[in-house]
Amino acid sequence: MTGIISSDGEKRLVLLSGRAHTDLATSVAAHLGIELLPTTAYEFANGEIYTRFGESVRGADTFVLQSHASPINTWIMEQLLMVDALKRASAKTITVVAPFYGYARQDKKHRGREPISARLMADLFKTAGADRLMSVDLHAAQIQGFFDGPVDHLWAMPILTEYVRSRVDTTNVTVVSPDAGRIRVAEQWAAKLGGGPLAFVHKTRDIRSPNKTVANRVVGDVEGRSCVLVDDLIDTAGTIAGAVRVILEAGAKDVIVAATHGVLSDPAVERLQGCGAREVVITDTLPIAEDRRFPQLTVLSIAPLIARAIREVFDDGSVTSLFDGQA
């Protein structure tokens, strides 16, 4: 069965997937108890993308899942084309499910003559025909306001904290933010892990040089304690690796790194393996290739959360209820 029919027979849910992260899409479909809609997609010789659905979507509530992995521009374009195809095939509603939202780090202007790329992304999906967006742990909460329509901002925190609680002594934990800007998230983590102290790493960044930061010192009580270093994503791992070293130099017992999105661009794997972290915990919002996996890496499934959120939207329920009213 490639869809779900509502109890009154008036609505039909259909899940579609691009090619960026088919394992996640298949897992989400399994949690929903359905199959993915058959889809054909390929490139022409010049790189143009073709996509077509194998069954009718007329009158259906459609959810098109594509995580913006590398090569990011290819997969964003494929998702836009799928949205356009759904609009032209008379889908009733179109929800873009982007577990990792591309260009989210470019959410404001740091200097003159720069784009606000996260806003452009929202405009592109709206113009293509999307009625709704769904994503996990956006880099900045204000991105929700960039899209002219409902946005479901899902949190991976319940999944991550449940696992991390099993890996630490909650009476001796300090939650550490990699910078002062994410203290609010660290506070929420600390509450979930028993209300321990907070700390943050003071760092400097040259806005003219991407992926380059310098961790200077840790502010807070970390000596002799197990530290949980939390962030939304790990790209080249320069920030995280530097923060781990500073925390250990300040006398921490050990460090667990927890993040939602594992971008893991080179040389992230080398840095994470050598930084001294006891464990690096991420979710599978992005595909993690075998050559990007290493002994300290733990990958948790985000599929149950996405499936529950999709079902809540289809049933006109409350996505917020999935997060105890905190989302």
N, C-alpha and C positions, 0 to 999 in steps of 0.2 A: 504494500500500500504506500503510495507516494504522498499521502496527505492525511489530515485529520478533519473529520466532519464534526461540527458542533452538535451539542445534544439536541438542539431544535432543528438541526438540518439546514440552517440558514447560512452557515459560514464554513469555509474550507481553508485549512492551513496548509501551506506548501513551503518546504525548505529547499533552497537551491544553494549551490556552492560554486565558487570559482576554483581555480587550480592551485592557488597559493598554499593552502593548508587543508588538503582533503581529509587527512586523518582526523583533524578536529571536527570538521563538518560531519563526517561519518559517525563520530562519537556523539555529537549533539543529536543527530537523527535517531541514533539508537536509544538515547535517553528519552526522546519524545515518542518512541515506538513506531517510527515511520521510516521510509526510505527517502533518500535524496531524489529530487526530480531529475530525470535523465537530461543531461546537458552536453551539447557538443561545443567544443572550443578549440581553436587552433590559430596559428599565425600564417599569414601569407608570406611569400618570399621576402617582401620588403618590411616585414615586422608588424603589419596591420593585423589586428585581432578580429576573429570572427566568432560569434557565439549564437547558439540557437537552442531552444528548449524542446525536449522530445514529447511533451504532453501539453495540453491546453491549460492555461492559467487564468482563463476568463472568469472574472468574478471572485477570484481567490485572494485571501490575505497571504501575501508572499513575503518571505524572509530570505534575503540573499546575503550569504555569509562569505566574507573574504577578509582575511587578515593581511595587513599591508606589509608583507615580508619583502625581502630582497629577491629580485629587482623590484623595488617598491613602485616605481612609476608604471611598470607593466601591469601589476596586479590592481592598482587603482584604476587604470584605464579599462581593464577587463570588467571590473565591478561596475563602472559607469555604463559600459555598453550593455551589461546585463540588466541594469535598471532601465535603460532606454528600451530594451527589448520587452521587458515586462510591461512598461507603460503602453507600448504599441500593441501588446497582446491583450490589452483590456483587463489587466490585474486590478482587483478592487483596491487594495492597498499595497504599498511597497515599503518594507522596512530594510534599511541597510544595516547589516550586522557586521561591524568592523571591530573585532576584539582588540586589535592594535590599530589605532587611528593614525594614519600617516600624516606627517608634517605637524604633529601636535606641539612640538617644541617651539615652533615659530608662531607663537600665539600673541605676540606683541612686537612693536618696533623698539629695538634697542638704539638704533641710530637712524638718521634721515635716509630716505630713498631705499628703504627695505620693504619687502612685502609682509603682509600678515597672512602667511600661507595656510594656517589652520582655518581661517575664515574663508579663504578661497576654496578649500576642500569642501566645506559645508555648502557654499554656493553652487559648486559643481554638482554635488549630489542632488540638491534641490532642483536645479535646472534640468537635470537628467530625468527627474520624475519621482524622487524619493519622498515619501510622506513622513518618515520617521527614521531616526538614527538610534543605534544601540552600540555601546562600546564599553570597554572595561578599563577602569583607572586611567582616565584622561590625564594628560600631563598637567593641565590647568583646568580648574572647574569652569572658568568663564567660557570655555569652548562650547559648552551647552547652549550659550546664548548666541552663538554664531549661526546656528541652523534655525531657519524659520519654520518650526514645527516641533513636535515632541521629541525629546532626547532622553533615552534611558541610560543613565550613567551607572554601570554595575561596579561593584567593589569586589576585588579578590581577597580583601583582608580576612573575611571569615575563614576562607580556605587556608590561607597562609598561617594565620594565628593558631588555628586548630592543630596544624602540623608542628609548628614551632614550639607550642606548649609541651608537646611530647618529647622535645629534644633538649629542654633546659630545666633547671631548678628555678621555678617562678619566684622563689623567695630571694634569689640572688641575681636578678636580671636588671640590666640597664638598657633601655631602648635608645638607640642613637640615630639621629638624623644626619644625613651626609652634608647638610647645610642648614642655615637658619631658616630658609624659606619653607622647609617641610616639617617644622616643629609641630604644627597642628596634626599632621598625620602620625607623627611619633607619639603624640599624646594619646591618640586613639589606640595605637598599638599597645602602649603602656597600660591603658585601662583594660584591654583584653588579656594582658599577661599578668594581671594581679596588682597593678597600680605602682610598679616600681619607679625609680627615678629616671629622668630624661637627661640626655646629653646631645650636643651637636658638634660637628666638626667645622671649625672656621676655615674657610678656603677662599682663594682668590681665583678669578677667571678673567682671561682676556677675551672680551666679546668679539674681537677681530680674528680670533683663532679658534675654530670649532674643536670640540672634544679635548680641550686642554684646560686643566685646572691644577691648582697646587693646594694640597691639604696642609695647613699650618699647625694647628693644635686642636685638641679636643676640649670642649668646655662642658664640665659636668663630672659626676662621680662614676668612674669606670674601674678604678683600681680594685683588683681582686674579684671582679664581677664578670659574669657571662654577659656579653653584649650582643644585642640584635640590631644590626645595621639595616635600616629599611629605606627603600627607594621605589619609584614607580617603574624604572627601566634600567637595564644595564646595556650600554652600547659598546664602546671600546673598553669599558671598565677602568679607565684612568681615575675617575673620581672615587669609585668604590675601592679599588686596590690601594690608593693613597690613603683613604679614610681608615681602612683596616690596619694599615701599618701604623698610623698615628695612634689609633686606639690601643693597639698592642704595646706600643712604646710607652703609653701612659699607664701601663700596668694591668690591663684587662686580663682576665683569666683565659678567655677565648672569645671568638667572634663568629656569629652566624650571620650571613648576608641573606636578606629576604627581599625579593623584588617581583613585580608582576610580569613584566615583559623582558624576555631574554633576547635582545637584538643580537648581542654577541658578535659584533663586527671585529675584525682583526685589529689589534692583537689581544682581544678580550680573554680568550681561553688561556693563553700564556700568562697574562696578568693575574687572573683569578686563581690559577693553580699555584702561583708563586707568592701570593700576597699574604698567606698565613691564615686565611679564614678556615675554620673547622668545617663549614658546610655552606654551600650556596644554594638557596631555595628559590625557584622560579615557577611560574605556571606555563602551560603550553598555549598561550595566546598566539605565539609565533612558533613555527616549526623549528625544532632543534635537530639539526643533522647529526649523524653519528660522529662526524669528525669535530663536532662542537661539544661533545659530551666528555666529561672527565670524572674521576672518582668522587670528588667532593660535591658534584652537581646532583640536585634532586629536582625533578620536574613533576609538578602536581597538575592534575587535570582540571581545566576550567569548564569543560563541557557540561557537567551537571548544572552549574550556575546559569550558563547561557540558555540551556534547554528550559529551565524553570522560568527564566525571564521571558522567553518567547511564548511559553504557555500562558503566563500571566497576561501578556499583551493580547494574545488571541482571545482569552476568556474575559477580557475587559476587567481584569483583576488589578492588584496593586503590586508593582515591581518593588516599591519601597518596603513592602512587608517582608521581602527577602532579607533585609538588612536591619530588622528590628526598628524600622521607622527612622533610621539614621541617614539613608541615602538621599 
